[in-house]
Amino acid sequence: NEAGNFYITPGEWTPKYPMTVTITAPSGNTVAMESLISRNGACSGCHVDPPSAVSPGRVAFTLEDGGTPP
């Protein structure tokens, strides 16, 4: 949804670990995750608030005007 949450069932896609992730904004700008995903597909397992030594925090694009993508 527009909050950035998503869910894919294993019947729709079964990822092969380790894997890399890149997110792309509607503008075409991309950001690649710096580490591999090697545990599971639950992004919220690592990306929690507040950011800390064990969590990079939530991931979001901010547009040049300060808003978020539609």
Predicted model as a PDB file, atoms N, CA, C, CB and O in Angstrom, pLDDT in the B-factor column:
MODEL        1                                                                  
ATOM      1  N   ASN A   1       0.834  -1.185   0.000  1.00 44.00           N  
ATOM      2  CA  ASN A   1       0.000   0.000   0.000  1.00 44.00           C  
ATOM      3  C   ASN A   1       0.872   1.239   0.000  1.00 44.00           C  
ATOM      4  CB  ASN A   1      -0.945   0.003   1.204  1.00 44.00           C  
ATOM      5  O   ASN A   1       2.097   1.128  -0.042  1.00 44.00           O  
ATOM      6  N   GLU A   2       0.273   2.408   0.046  1.00 50.00           N  
ATOM      7  CA  GLU A   2       1.061   3.636  -0.071  1.00 50.00           C  
ATOM      8  C   GLU A   2       1.943   3.898   1.140  1.00 50.00           C  
ATOM      9  CB  GLU A   2       0.146   4.809  -0.282  1.00 50.00           C  
ATOM     10  O   GLU A   2       2.804   4.777   1.098  1.00 50.00           O  
ATOM     11  N   ALA A   3       1.739   3.144   2.223  1.00 57.00           N  
ATOM     12  CA  ALA A   3       2.620   3.265   3.383  1.00 57.00           C  
ATOM     13  C   ALA A   3       3.911   2.477   3.161  1.00 57.00           C  
ATOM     14  CB  ALA A   3       1.906   2.771   4.658  1.00 57.00           C  
ATOM     15  O   ALA A   3       4.836   2.562   3.969  1.00 57.00           O  
ATOM     16  N   GLY A   4       3.977   1.720   2.079  1.00 60.00           N  
ATOM     17  CA  GLY A   4       5.188   0.982   1.764  1.00 60.00           C  
ATOM     18  C   GLY A   4       5.174  -0.452   2.225  1.00 60.00           C  
ATOM     19  O   GLY A   4       6.168  -1.159   2.062  1.00 60.00           O  
ATOM     20  N   ASN A   5       4.081  -0.900   2.794  1.00 67.00           N  
ATOM     21  CA  ASN A   5       3.997  -2.277   3.251  1.00 67.00           C  
ATOM     22  C   ASN A   5       3.603  -3.191   2.104  1.00 67.00           C  
ATOM     23  CB  ASN A   5       2.999  -2.405   4.403  1.00 67.00           C  
ATOM     24  O   ASN A   5       2.813  -2.810   1.241  1.00 67.00           O  
ATOM     25  N   PHE A   6       4.150  -4.388   2.098  1.00 71.00           N  
ATOM     26  CA  PHE A   6       3.795  -5.356   1.076  1.00 71.00           C  
ATOM     27  C   PHE A   6       3.969  -6.754   1.635  1.00 71.00           C  
ATOM     28  CB  PHE A   6       4.647  -5.162  -0.195  1.00 71.00           C  
ATOM     29  O   PHE A   6       4.672  -6.962   2.623  1.00 71.00           O  
ATOM     30  N   TYR A   7       3.318  -7.706   0.989  1.00 73.00           N  
ATOM     31  CA  TYR A   7       3.401  -9.100   1.410  1.00 73.00           C  
ATOM     32  C   TYR A   7       3.288  -9.970   0.180  1.00 73.00           C  
ATOM     33  CB  TYR A   7       2.298  -9.452   2.448  1.00 73.00           C  
ATOM     34  O   TYR A   7       2.387  -9.777  -0.636  1.00 73.00           O  
ATOM     35  N   ILE A   8       4.183 -10.919   0.036  1.00 78.00           N  
ATOM     36  CA  ILE A   8       4.179 -11.841  -1.090  1.00 78.00           C  
ATOM     37  C   ILE A   8       4.182 -13.253  -0.518  1.00 78.00           C  
ATOM     38  CB  ILE A   8       5.409 -11.601  -2.044  1.00 78.00           C  
ATOM     39  O   ILE A   8       5.015 -13.580   0.327  1.00 78.00           O  
ATOM     40  N   THR A   9       3.265 -14.081  -0.968  1.00 80.00           N  
ATOM     41  CA  THR A   9       3.204 -15.452  -0.456  1.00 80.00           C  
ATOM     42  C   THR A   9       4.257 -16.317  -1.143  1.00 80.00           C  
ATOM     43  CB  THR A   9       1.792 -16.052  -0.667  1.00 80.00           C  
ATOM     44  O   THR A   9       4.676 -16.007  -2.259  1.00 80.00           O  
ATOM     45  N   PRO A  10       4.694 -17.403  -0.489  1.00 81.00           N  
ATOM     46  CA  PRO A  10       5.655 -18.311  -1.131  1.00 81.00           C  
ATOM     47  C   PRO A  10       5.143 -18.870  -2.458  1.00 81.00           C  
ATOM     48  CB  PRO A  10       5.985 -19.459  -0.195  1.00 81.00           C  
ATOM     49  O   PRO A  10       5.937 -19.202  -3.338  1.00 81.00           O  
ATOM     50  N   GLY A  11       3.810 -18.976  -2.608  1.00 88.00           N  
ATOM     51  CA  GLY A  11       3.261 -19.435  -3.879  1.00 88.00           C  
ATOM     52  C   GLY A  11       3.460 -18.442  -5.006  1.00 88.00           C  
ATOM     53  O   GLY A  11       3.491 -18.821  -6.176  1.00 88.00           O  
ATOM     54  N   GLU A  12       3.597 -17.156  -4.654  1.00 88.00           N  
ATOM     55  CA  GLU A  12       3.816 -16.103  -5.648  1.00 88.00           C  
ATOM     56  C   GLU A  12       5.297 -15.937  -5.982  1.00 88.00           C  
ATOM     57  CB  GLU A  12       3.247 -14.777  -5.144  1.00 88.00           C  
ATOM     58  O   GLU A  12       5.657 -15.605  -7.111  1.00 88.00           O  
ATOM     59  N   TRP A  13       6.163 -16.178  -4.969  1.00 83.00           N  
ATOM     60  CA  TRP A  13       7.606 -16.011  -5.182  1.00 83.00           C  
ATOM     61  C   TRP A  13       8.338 -16.662  -4.029  1.00 83.00           C  
ATOM     62  CB  TRP A  13       7.997 -14.504  -5.307  1.00 83.00           C  
ATOM     63  O   TRP A  13       8.031 -16.408  -2.865  1.00 83.00           O  
ATOM     64  N   THR A  14       9.304 -17.500  -4.352  1.00 82.00           N  
ATOM     65  CA  THR A  14      10.146 -18.140  -3.345  1.00 82.00           C  
ATOM     66  C   THR A  14      11.574 -17.648  -3.558  1.00 82.00           C  
ATOM     67  CB  THR A  14      10.061 -19.713  -3.432  1.00 82.00           C  
ATOM     68  O   THR A  14      12.267 -18.123  -4.457  1.00 82.00           O  
ATOM     69  N   PRO A  15      12.015 -16.702  -2.737  1.00 82.00           N  
ATOM     70  CA  PRO A  15      13.357 -16.137  -2.938  1.00 82.00           C  
ATOM     71  C   PRO A  15      14.463 -17.139  -2.624  1.00 82.00           C  
ATOM     72  CB  PRO A  15      13.536 -14.901  -2.075  1.00 82.00           C  
ATOM     73  O   PRO A  15      14.275 -18.085  -1.860  1.00 82.00           O  
ATOM     74  N   LYS A  16      15.593 -16.907  -3.223  1.00 85.00           N  
ATOM     75  CA  LYS A  16      16.801 -17.710  -2.972  1.00 85.00           C  
ATOM     76  C   LYS A  16      17.774 -16.836  -2.197  1.00 85.00           C  
ATOM     77  CB  LYS A  16      17.452 -18.234  -4.320  1.00 85.00           C  
ATOM     78  O   LYS A  16      18.148 -15.756  -2.655  1.00 85.00           O  
ATOM     79  N   TYR A  17      18.181 -17.300  -1.032  1.00 86.00           N  
ATOM     80  CA  TYR A  17      19.091 -16.556  -0.165  1.00 86.00           C  
ATOM     81  C   TYR A  17      20.510 -17.031  -0.359  1.00 86.00           C  
ATOM     82  CB  TYR A  17      18.684 -16.696   1.300  1.00 86.00           C  
ATOM     83  O   TYR A  17      20.723 -18.198  -0.687  1.00 86.00           O  
ATOM     84  N   PRO A  18      21.504 -16.153  -0.164  1.00 90.00           N  
ATOM     85  CA  PRO A  18      21.381 -14.719   0.121  1.00 90.00           C  
ATOM     86  C   PRO A  18      20.952 -13.956  -1.131  1.00 90.00           C  
ATOM     87  CB  PRO A  18      22.717 -14.155   0.657  1.00 90.00           C  
ATOM     88  O   PRO A  18      21.137 -14.422  -2.255  1.00 90.00           O  
ATOM     89  N   MET A  19      20.380 -12.782  -0.913  1.00 89.00           N  
ATOM     90  CA  MET A  19      19.953 -11.963  -2.044  1.00 89.00           C  
ATOM     91  C   MET A  19      20.223 -10.491  -1.750  1.00 89.00           C  
ATOM     92  CB  MET A  19      18.453 -12.189  -2.351  1.00 89.00           C  
ATOM     93  O   MET A  19      20.461 -10.094  -0.609  1.00 89.00           O  
ATOM     94  N   THR A  20      20.177  -9.704  -2.807  1.00 89.00           N  
ATOM     95  CA  THR A  20      20.353  -8.259  -2.684  1.00 89.00           C  
ATOM     96  C   THR A  20      19.018  -7.582  -2.954  1.00 89.00           C  
ATOM     97  CB  THR A  20      21.451  -7.735  -3.661  1.00 89.00           C  
ATOM     98  O   THR A  20      18.117  -8.176  -3.547  1.00 89.00           O  
ATOM     99  N   VAL A  21      18.901  -6.344  -2.516  1.00 87.00           N  
ATOM    100  CA  VAL A  21      17.668  -5.591  -2.707  1.00 87.00           C  
ATOM    101  C   VAL A  21      18.009  -4.191  -3.185  1.00 87.00           C  
ATOM    102  CB  VAL A  21      16.837  -5.539  -1.400  1.00 87.00           C  
ATOM    103  O   VAL A  21      18.945  -3.562  -2.692  1.00 87.00           O  
ATOM    104  N   THR A  22      17.237  -3.712  -4.155  1.00 89.00           N  
ATOM    105  CA  THR A  22      17.332  -2.333  -4.621  1.00 89.00           C  
ATOM    106  C   THR A  22      15.921  -1.781  -4.657  1.00 89.00           C  
ATOM    107  CB  THR A  22      18.028  -2.234  -6.030  1.00 89.00           C  
ATOM    108  O   THR A  22      15.012  -2.432  -5.171  1.00 89.00           O  
ATOM    109  N   ILE A  23      15.727  -0.576  -4.110  1.00 82.00           N  
ATOM    110  CA  ILE A  23      14.413   0.063  -4.197  1.00 82.00           C  
ATOM    111  C   ILE A  23      14.493   1.196  -5.205  1.00 82.00           C  
ATOM    112  CB  ILE A  23      13.941   0.587  -2.805  1.00 82.00           C  
ATOM    113  O   ILE A  23      15.507   1.886  -5.308  1.00 82.00           O  
ATOM    114  N   THR A  24      13.399   1.380  -5.951  1.00 83.00           N  
ATOM    115  CA  THR A  24      13.355   2.386  -7.005  1.00 83.00           C  
ATOM    116  C   THR A  24      12.156   3.299  -6.792  1.00 83.00           C  
ATOM    117  CB  THR A  24      13.294   1.722  -8.398  1.00 83.00           C  
ATOM    118  O   THR A  24      11.027   2.831  -6.645  1.00 83.00           O  
ATOM    119  N   ALA A  25      12.408   4.597  -6.778  1.00 76.00           N  
ATOM    120  CA  ALA A  25      11.348   5.600  -6.639  1.00 76.00           C  
ATOM    121  C   ALA A  25      10.683   5.813  -7.994  1.00 76.00           C  
ATOM    122  CB  ALA A  25      11.916   6.945  -6.085  1.00 76.00           C  
ATOM    123  O   ALA A  25      11.263   5.467  -9.023  1.00 76.00           O  
ATOM    124  N   PRO A  26       9.486   6.373  -8.015  1.00 74.00           N  
ATOM    125  CA  PRO A  26       8.827   6.668  -9.293  1.00 74.00           C  
ATOM    126  C   PRO A  26       9.681   7.542 -10.220  1.00 74.00           C  
ATOM    127  CB  PRO A  26       7.500   7.356  -9.036  1.00 74.00           C  
ATOM    128  O   PRO A  26       9.538   7.476 -11.441  1.00 74.00           O  
ATOM    129  N   SER A  27      10.561   8.352  -9.645  1.00 77.00           N  
ATOM    130  CA  SER A  27      11.437   9.213 -10.457  1.00 77.00           C  
ATOM    131  C   SER A  27      12.519   8.423 -11.178  1.00 77.00           C  
ATOM    132  CB  SER A  27      12.084  10.273  -9.582  1.00 77.00           C  
ATOM    133  O   SER A  27      13.160   8.930 -12.099  1.00 77.00           O  
ATOM    134  N   GLY A  28      12.721   7.155 -10.746  1.00 83.00           N  
ATOM    135  CA  GLY A  28      13.786   6.344 -11.322  1.00 83.00           C  
ATOM    136  C   GLY A  28      15.017   6.272 -10.438  1.00 83.00           C  
ATOM    137  O   GLY A  28      15.905   5.458 -10.692  1.00 83.00           O  
ATOM    138  N   ASN A  29      15.094   7.112  -9.393  1.00 81.00           N  
ATOM    139  CA  ASN A  29      16.216   7.056  -8.458  1.00 81.00           C  
ATOM    140  C   ASN A  29      16.199   5.722  -7.730  1.00 81.00           C  
ATOM    141  CB  ASN A  29      16.159   8.230  -7.450  1.00 81.00           C  
ATOM    142  O   ASN A  29      15.142   5.235  -7.330  1.00 81.00           O  
ATOM    143  N   THR A  30      17.381   5.134  -7.560  1.00 85.00           N  
ATOM    144  CA  THR A  30      17.469   3.844  -6.882  1.00 85.00           C  
ATOM    145  C   THR A  30      18.462   3.906  -5.722  1.00 85.00           C  
ATOM    146  CB  THR A  30      17.879   2.745  -7.874  1.00 85.00           C  
ATOM    147  O   THR A  30      19.397   4.708  -5.714  1.00 85.00           O  
ATOM    148  N   VAL A  31      18.228   3.043  -4.756  1.00 84.00           N  
ATOM    149  CA  VAL A  31      19.140   2.872  -3.635  1.00 84.00           C  
ATOM    150  C   VAL A  31      19.278   1.372  -3.400  1.00 84.00           C  
ATOM    151  CB  VAL A  31      18.627   3.621  -2.343  1.00 84.00           C  
ATOM    152  O   VAL A  31      18.281   0.665  -3.251  1.00 84.00           O  
ATOM    153  N   ALA A  32      20.518   0.894  -3.367  1.00 89.00           N  
ATOM    154  CA  ALA A  32      20.771  -0.528  -3.126  1.00 89.00           C  
ATOM    155  C   ALA A  32      21.092  -0.752  -1.656  1.00 89.00           C  
ATOM    156  CB  ALA A  32      21.929  -1.042  -4.016  1.00 89.00           C  
ATOM    157  O   ALA A  32      21.825   0.027  -1.047  1.00 89.00           O  
ATOM    158  N   MET A  33      20.545  -1.807  -1.096  1.00 87.00           N  
ATOM    159  CA  MET A  33      20.868  -2.175   0.273  1.00 87.00           C  
ATOM    160  C   MET A  33      22.335  -2.596   0.312  1.00 87.00           C  
ATOM    161  CB  MET A  33      19.931  -3.321   0.795  1.00 87.00           C  
ATOM    162  O   MET A  33      22.808  -3.287  -0.590  1.00 87.00           O  
ATOM    163  N   GLU A  34      23.045  -2.185   1.343  1.00 86.00           N  
ATOM    164  CA  GLU A  34      24.480  -2.433   1.402  1.00 86.00           C  
ATOM    165  C   GLU A  34      24.849  -3.833   1.861  1.00 86.00           C  
ATOM    166  CB  GLU A  34      25.114  -1.445   2.306  1.00 86.00           C  
ATOM    167  O   GLU A  34      25.975  -4.277   1.632  1.00 86.00           O  
ATOM    168  N   SER A  35      23.939  -4.530   2.496  1.00 85.00           N  
ATOM    169  CA  SER A  35      24.240  -5.885   2.970  1.00 85.00           C  
ATOM    170  C   SER A  35      23.321  -6.890   2.299  1.00 85.00           C  
ATOM    171  CB  SER A  35      24.100  -5.974   4.504  1.00 85.00           C  
ATOM    172  O   SER A  35      22.316  -6.522   1.691  1.00 85.00           O  
ATOM    173  N   LEU A  36      23.674  -8.158   2.414  1.00 86.00           N  
ATOM    174  CA  LEU A  36      22.858  -9.232   1.859  1.00 86.00           C  
ATOM    175  C   LEU A  36      21.736  -9.599   2.820  1.00 86.00           C  
ATOM    176  CB  LEU A  36      23.720 -10.462   1.551  1.00 86.00           C  
ATOM    177  O   LEU A  36      21.883  -9.483   4.036  1.00 86.00           O  
ATOM    178  N   ILE A  37      20.627 -10.040   2.267  1.00 86.00           N  
ATOM    179  CA  ILE A  37      19.557 -10.619   3.077  1.00 86.00           C  
ATOM    180  C   ILE A  37      19.841 -12.114   3.102  1.00 86.00           C  
ATOM    181  CB  ILE A  37      18.099 -10.289   2.495  1.00 86.00           C  
ATOM    182  O   ILE A  37      19.842 -12.771   2.061  1.00 86.00           O  
ATOM    183  N   SER A  38      20.079 -12.646   4.287  1.00 81.00           N  
ATOM    184  CA  SER A  38      20.443 -14.059   4.362  1.00 81.00           C  
ATOM    185  C   SER A  38      19.628 -14.849   5.371  1.00 81.00           C  
ATOM    186  CB  SER A  38      21.887 -14.184   4.697  1.00 81.00           C  
ATOM    187  O   SER A  38      19.806 -16.062   5.484  1.00 81.00           O  
ATOM    188  N   ARG A  39      18.740 -14.195   6.105  1.00 72.00           N  
ATOM    189  CA  ARG A  39      17.990 -14.890   7.149  1.00 72.00           C  
ATOM    190  C   ARG A  39      16.589 -15.266   6.708  1.00 72.00           C  
ATOM    191  CB  ARG A  39      17.914 -14.036   8.382  1.00 72.00           C  
ATOM    192  O   ARG A  39      16.253 -16.448   6.623  1.00 72.00           O  
ATOM    193  N   ASN A  40      15.782 -14.272   6.432  1.00 70.00           N  
ATOM    194  CA  ASN A  40      14.397 -14.514   6.021  1.00 70.00           C  
ATOM    195  C   ASN A  40      13.895 -13.301   5.262  1.00 70.00           C  
ATOM    196  CB  ASN A  40      13.485 -14.816   7.247  1.00 70.00           C  
ATOM    197  O   ASN A  40      14.607 -12.306   5.126  1.00 70.00           O  
ATOM    198  N   GLY A  41      12.684 -13.382   4.775  1.00 70.00           N  
ATOM    199  CA  GLY A  41      12.145 -12.310   3.956  1.00 70.00           C  
ATOM    200  C   GLY A  41      11.396 -11.243   4.717  1.00 70.00           C  
ATOM    201  O   GLY A  41      10.794 -10.365   4.099  1.00 70.00           O  
ATOM    202  N   ALA A  42      11.412 -11.288   6.038  1.00 75.00           N  
ATOM    203  CA  ALA A  42      10.680 -10.301   6.823  1.00 75.00           C  
ATOM    204  C   ALA A  42      11.550  -9.064   7.012  1.00 75.00           C  
ATOM    205  CB  ALA A  42      10.252 -10.887   8.194  1.00 75.00           C  
ATOM    206  O   ALA A  42      12.389  -9.027   7.911  1.00 75.00           O  
ATOM    207  N   CYS A  43      11.356  -8.067   6.182  1.00 80.00           N  
ATOM    208  CA  CYS A  43      12.151  -6.837   6.267  1.00 80.00           C  
ATOM    209  C   CYS A  43      12.089  -6.223   7.664  1.00 80.00           C  
ATOM    210  CB  CYS A  43      11.665  -5.819   5.233  1.00 80.00           C  
ATOM    211  O   CYS A  43      13.078  -5.687   8.164  1.00 80.00           O  
ATOM    212  N   SER A  44      10.906  -6.311   8.288  1.00 78.00           N  
ATOM    213  CA  SER A  44      10.743  -5.712   9.617  1.00 78.00           C  
ATOM    214  C   SER A  44      11.502  -6.471  10.694  1.00 78.00           C  
ATOM    215  CB  SER A  44       9.276  -5.650   9.981  1.00 78.00           C  
ATOM    216  O   SER A  44      11.550  -6.025  11.840  1.00 78.00           O  
ATOM    217  N   GLY A  45      12.091  -7.601  10.351  1.00 79.00           N  
ATOM    218  CA  GLY A  45      12.931  -8.318  11.307  1.00 79.00           C  
ATOM    219  C   GLY A  45      14.193  -7.537  11.634  1.00 79.00           C  
ATOM    220  O   GLY A  45      14.737  -7.661  12.731  1.00 79.00           O  
ATOM    221  N   CYS A  46      14.658  -6.740  10.695  1.00 83.00           N  
ATOM    222  CA  CYS A  46      15.854  -5.916  10.905  1.00 83.00           C  
ATOM    223  C   CYS A  46      15.529  -4.421  10.897  1.00 83.00           C  
ATOM    224  CB  CYS A  46      16.896  -6.221   9.830  1.00 83.00           C  
ATOM    225  O   CYS A  46      16.112  -3.652  11.661  1.00 83.00           O  
ATOM    226  N   HIS A  47      14.607  -4.020  10.041  1.00 85.00           N  
ATOM    227  CA  HIS A  47      14.300  -2.596   9.869  1.00 85.00           C  
ATOM    228  C   HIS A  47      13.233  -2.165  10.873  1.00 85.00           C  
ATOM    229  CB  HIS A  47      13.827  -2.307   8.421  1.00 85.00           C  
ATOM    230  O   HIS A  47      12.051  -2.067  10.543  1.00 85.00           O  
ATOM    231  N   VAL A  48      13.672  -1.911  12.098  1.00 86.00           N  
ATOM    232  CA  VAL A  48      12.763  -1.504  13.169  1.00 86.00           C  
ATOM    233  C   VAL A  48      13.145  -0.113  13.660  1.00 86.00           C  
ATOM    234  CB  VAL A  48      12.792  -2.522  14.338  1.00 86.00           C  
ATOM    235  O   VAL A  48      14.265   0.352  13.451  1.00 86.00           O  
ATOM    236  N   ASP A  49      12.192   0.537  14.317  1.00 87.00           N  
ATOM    237  CA  ASP A  49      12.467   1.832  14.935  1.00 87.00           C  
ATOM    238  C   ASP A  49      12.694   1.637  16.415  1.00 87.00           C  
ATOM    239  CB  ASP A  49      11.315   2.828  14.689  1.00 87.00           C  
ATOM    240  O   ASP A  49      12.036   0.785  17.011  1.00 87.00           O  
ATOM    241  N   PRO A  50      13.571   2.365  17.028  1.00 91.00           N  
ATOM    242  CA  PRO A  50      14.457   3.341  16.412  1.00 91.00           C  
ATOM    243  C   PRO A  50      15.689   2.664  15.822  1.00 91.00           C  
ATOM    244  CB  PRO A  50      14.872   4.400  17.432  1.00 91.00           C  
ATOM    245  O   PRO A  50      16.011   1.540  16.207  1.00 91.00           O  
ATOM    246  N   PRO A  51      16.391   3.327  14.887  1.00 90.00           N  
ATOM    247  CA  PRO A  51      17.652   2.782  14.389  1.00 90.00           C  
ATOM    248  C   PRO A  51      18.621   2.564  15.543  1.00 90.00           C  
ATOM    249  CB  PRO A  51      18.274   3.720  13.335  1.00 90.00           C  
ATOM    250  O   PRO A  51      18.618   3.310  16.522  1.00 90.00           O  
ATOM    251  N   SER A  52      19.444   1.538  15.416  1.00 91.00           N  
ATOM    252  CA  SER A  52      20.399   1.227  16.480  1.00 91.00           C  
ATOM    253  C   SER A  52      21.585   0.489  15.888  1.00 91.00           C  
ATOM    254  CB  SER A  52      19.734   0.384  17.601  1.00 91.00           C  
ATOM    255  O   SER A  52      21.729   0.401  14.669  1.00 91.00           O  
ATOM    256  N   ALA A  53      22.427  -0.037  16.754  1.00 89.00           N  
ATOM    257  CA  ALA A  53      23.592  -0.797  16.300  1.00 89.00           C  
ATOM    258  C   ALA A  53      23.180  -2.088  15.589  1.00 89.00           C  
ATOM    259  CB  ALA A  53      24.503  -1.122  17.485  1.00 89.00           C  
ATOM    260  O   ALA A  53      23.960  -2.639  14.813  1.00 89.00           O  
ATOM    261  N   VAL A  54      21.965  -2.572  15.846  1.00 84.00           N  
ATOM    262  CA  VAL A  54      21.507  -3.825  15.221  1.00 84.00           C  
ATOM    263  C   VAL A  54      20.383  -3.603  14.216  1.00 84.00           C  
ATOM    264  CB  VAL A  54      21.041  -4.798  16.289  1.00 84.00           C  
ATOM    265  O   VAL A  54      19.875  -4.569  13.646  1.00 84.00           O  
ATOM    266  N   SER A  55      19.980  -2.352  13.984  1.00 85.00           N  
ATOM    267  CA  SER A  55      18.914  -2.061  13.034  1.00 85.00           C  
ATOM    268  C   SER A  55      19.202  -0.758  12.296  1.00 85.00           C  
ATOM    269  CB  SER A  55      17.556  -1.981  13.753  1.00 85.00           C  
ATOM    270  O   SER A  55      19.507   0.257  12.922  1.00 85.00           O  
ATOM    271  N   PRO A  56      19.107  -0.782  10.962  1.00 85.00           N  
ATOM    272  CA  PRO A  56      19.286   0.455  10.211  1.00 85.00           C  
ATOM    273  C   PRO A  56      18.060   1.362  10.264  1.00 85.00           C  
ATOM    274  CB  PRO A  56      19.614   0.135   8.777  1.00 85.00           C  
ATOM    275  O   PRO A  56      18.089   2.474   9.737  1.00 85.00           O  
ATOM    276  N   GLY A  57      16.988   0.898  10.895  1.00 87.00           N  
ATOM    277  CA  GLY A  57      15.753   1.682  10.950  1.00 87.00           C  
ATOM    278  C   GLY A  57      14.886   1.439   9.729  1.00 87.00           C  
ATOM    279  O   GLY A  57      15.209   0.599   8.889  1.00 87.00           O  
ATOM    280  N   ARG A  58      13.806   2.159   9.633  1.00 83.00           N  
ATOM    281  CA  ARG A  58      12.882   2.031   8.506  1.00 83.00           C  
ATOM    282  C   ARG A  58      13.520   2.593   7.245  1.00 83.00           C  
ATOM    283  CB  ARG A  58      11.549   2.754   8.802  1.00 83.00           C  
ATOM    284  O   ARG A  58      14.445   3.403   7.312  1.00 83.00           O  
ATOM    285  N   VAL A  59      13.018   2.154   6.091  1.00 78.00           N  
ATOM    286  CA  VAL A  59      13.526   2.608   4.800  1.00 78.00           C  
ATOM    287  C   VAL A  59      12.419   3.376   4.103  1.00 78.00           C  
ATOM    288  CB  VAL A  59      14.019   1.411   3.922  1.00 78.00           C  
ATOM    289  O   VAL A  59      11.289   2.896   4.017  1.00 78.00           O  
ATOM    290  N   ALA A  60      12.734   4.578   3.599  1.00 72.00           N  
ATOM    291  CA  ALA A  60      11.745   5.381   2.880  1.00 72.00           C  
ATOM    292  C   ALA A  60      12.445   6.324   1.921  1.00 72.00           C  
ATOM    293  CB  ALA A  60      10.858   6.172   3.861  1.00 72.00           C  
ATOM    294  O   ALA A  60      13.548   6.798   2.193  1.00 72.00           O  
ATOM    295  N   PHE A  61      11.801   6.590   0.808  1.00 68.00           N  
ATOM    296  CA  PHE A  61      12.281   7.608  -0.114  1.00 68.00           C  
ATOM    297  C   PHE A  61      11.668   8.935   0.284  1.00 68.00           C  
ATOM    298  CB  PHE A  61      11.935   7.251  -1.588  1.00 68.00           C  
ATOM    299  O   PHE A  61      10.495   8.986   0.653  1.00 68.00           O  
ATOM    300  N   THR A  62      12.434  10.005   0.219  1.00 70.00           N  
ATOM    301  CA  THR A  62      11.917  11.351   0.391  1.00 70.00           C  
ATOM    302  C   THR A  62      12.171  12.107  -0.906  1.00 70.00           C  
ATOM    303  CB  THR A  62      12.579  12.072   1.617  1.00 70.00           C  
ATOM    304  O   THR A  62      13.293  12.110  -1.411  1.00 70.00           O  
ATOM    305  N   LEU A  63      11.146  12.742  -1.445  1.00 70.00           N  
ATOM    306  CA  LEU A  63      11.293  13.490  -2.686  1.00 70.00           C  
ATOM    307  C   LEU A  63      12.009  14.800  -2.459  1.00 70.00           C  
ATOM    308  CB  LEU A  63       9.945  13.743  -3.314  1.00 70.00           C  
ATOM    309  O   LEU A  63      12.107  15.267  -1.325  1.00 70.00           O  
ATOM    310  N   GLU A  64      12.512  15.400  -3.530  1.00 73.00           N  
ATOM    311  CA  GLU A  64      13.246  16.668  -3.400  1.00 73.00           C  
ATOM    312  C   GLU A  64      12.426  17.758  -2.738  1.00 73.00           C  
ATOM    313  CB  GLU A  64      13.699  17.145  -4.757  1.00 73.00           C  
ATOM    314  O   GLU A  64      12.988  18.635  -2.082  1.00 73.00           O  
ATOM    315  N   ASP A  65      11.090  17.723  -2.894  1.00 78.00           N  
ATOM    316  CA  ASP A  65      10.238  18.736  -2.259  1.00 78.00           C  
ATOM    317  C   ASP A  65       9.915  18.388  -0.806  1.00 78.00           C  
ATOM    318  CB  ASP A  65       8.942  18.896  -3.048  1.00 78.00           C  
ATOM    319  O   ASP A  65       9.150  19.096  -0.151  1.00 78.00           O  
ATOM    320  N   GLY A  66      10.497  17.299  -0.303  1.00 71.00           N  
ATOM    321  CA  GLY A  66      10.298  16.902   1.085  1.00 71.00           C  
ATOM    322  C   GLY A  66       9.148  15.926   1.270  1.00 71.00           C  
ATOM    323  O   GLY A  66       8.976  15.386   2.362  1.00 71.00           O  
ATOM    324  N   GLY A  67       8.357  15.687   0.230  1.00 68.00           N  
ATOM    325  CA  GLY A  67       7.245  14.738   0.326  1.00 68.00           C  
ATOM    326  C   GLY A  67       7.698  13.308   0.090  1.00 68.00           C  
ATOM    327  O   GLY A  67       8.888  13.027  -0.048  1.00 68.00           O  
ATOM    328  N   THR A  68       6.741  12.429   0.047  1.00 64.00           N  
ATOM    329  CA  THR A  68       7.025  11.025  -0.254  1.00 64.00           C  
ATOM    330  C   THR A  68       6.381  10.656  -1.576  1.00 64.00           C  
ATOM    331  CB  THR A  68       6.516  10.095   0.879  1.00 64.00           C  
ATOM    332  O   THR A  68       5.440  11.325  -2.003  1.00 64.00           O  
ATOM    333  N   PRO A  69       6.864   9.603  -2.244  1.00 61.00           N  
ATOM    334  CA  PRO A  69       6.305   9.224  -3.545  1.00 61.00           C  
ATOM    335  C   PRO A  69       4.813   8.912  -3.442  1.00 61.00           C  
ATOM    336  CB  PRO A  69       7.053   8.011  -4.112  1.00 61.00           C  
ATOM    337  O   PRO A  69       4.345   8.411  -2.419  1.00 61.00           O  
ATOM    338  N   PRO A  70       4.072   9.213  -4.507  1.00 59.00           N  
ATOM    339  CA  PRO A  70       2.627   8.925  -4.519  1.00 59.00           C  
ATOM    340  C   PRO A  70       2.365   7.424  -4.520  1.00 59.00           C  
ATOM    341  CB  PRO A  70       1.957   9.572  -5.745  1.00 59.00           C  
ATOM    342  O   PRO A  70       1.210   6.998  -4.529  1.00 59.00           O  
TER     343      PRO A  70                                                      
ENDMDL                                                                          
END                                                                             
